[in-house]
Amino acid sequence: MTDLSRLSPAEIDALPFGFIGLSREGTIRKYNRYEADLARMNPERVLGKNFFREVAPCTQVKEFEGRFRDFASGEIADPALSFEFVFSFRHGAQRVRIGLVKSPLPDEIIVTVNRVLNVDLPLSAEIRHDPARQLLLDSSDQRVVALGGDFWRALDRGLGGMPSQARADTLRLAGFDWGINHALRVEALVQKTHKLALRETELYVALEYLSGSIGVLGMGRFELDLSHRKRGLMVVHHFDSPLVTASEGNGSCCALLEGLHAGLLSHLAGRSLTAREVTCSRNPKEPCRFIAGTPSRLEKLFHPTPGSSDADLLASFGVTPPVQG
Amino acid sequence: MKDERRSSRPVADEMEAVAWGYDPDDDFISPLIKTASFFKTMPWEGEEDPGRPLTRGPREEDSEKSG
């Protein structure tokens, strides 16, 4: 766990959540970039001001300032405190989870701000069973079929006679088609609920919608690592994929997930993308990882010049590229 | 330097149109960035990595077309 009190200013700015350092009186000492973007404030302008009086007056309530004062004075003895709050920004309300942590610096409290994304969709409601017709339906009345491990093992064995490349291509194509159509269905629900296309929503919200929607199907969840975006690449971390164990633990069905992620991301990106698995989880606590990008970019990535940054990236995932002759 | 870039950004109220877009020269991704803005300016063929051999070839046509 990161020790927030020991981070440099640059590290504080790079945090993927809001970070505010306040004196016991509420004077702003630190204000990171995430928080500045979320609140649409210029950090240089808020430093030295009183957070409760001059910057975020909507927090002058017992639910926020009252808790802060009790925490700062020691009336609340816990080393950390967490609660939900709704910021009333001029550009709209934002539900957040606030964390209060005592800083080792004298008279300083660290306030962390994590967005609580509102991604409730009809799709994410519980799947219901119609006992009369023996059907499973989601709340948009789309039929859902529960396929247990027996099915996936049967599929794995059924494809077992195919050459490995043809088998992977078949699963990838099926997954891609599934991903595109699944994204379109999520899109329709988002449009119905929020009057927005997925590409018009915030990136993190769109990803949350898609991850949550495959989660409803029991496919696990995924997160997108964007730290390689300048190289035209994204890394999908897929947690709790049922395909790893269903295909007798050898990950031979994971090309289906390659296609699924390529389809989902292609829909968001508005261009055809592809994905390749670089690590298959054998440990339930570790995610499967897929690298996604354009077909030409991935072709170059997997045939790197020795010593290049692409070769380094592949090596970091434990992938040995084919020897170029 | 990240801080220098940040200080050169326009003040919040005047930067609605630009600040919440994607700046490919910047390491930071705004929590409010729109999906289309992010993907529109993503360098799909990858940027050069100074001092290292490159693997990129001719740039693919930079269009927004899907499929």
Interface residues (C-beta under 8 A of the other chain):
Chain A: P9 A10 D13 A14 P16 R33 Y34 A36 D37 L38 R40 M41 N42 P43 E44 R45 R115 L198 R199 E200 T201 E202 L203 Y204 A206 L226 R229 K230 R231 G232 L233 S266 L268 A269 G270 R271 S272 G293 T294 S296 R297 K300 L301 H303 P304 T305 P306 G307 S308 S309 D310
Chain B: K2 D3 R6 S7 R9 V11 A12 D13 A19 W20 P24 D27 F28 I29 S30 P31 L32 I33 K34 T35 A36 F38 F39 M42 P43 W44 E45 G46 E47 D49 R52 P53 L54 T55 R56 G57 E60 S63 E64 K65 S66 G67
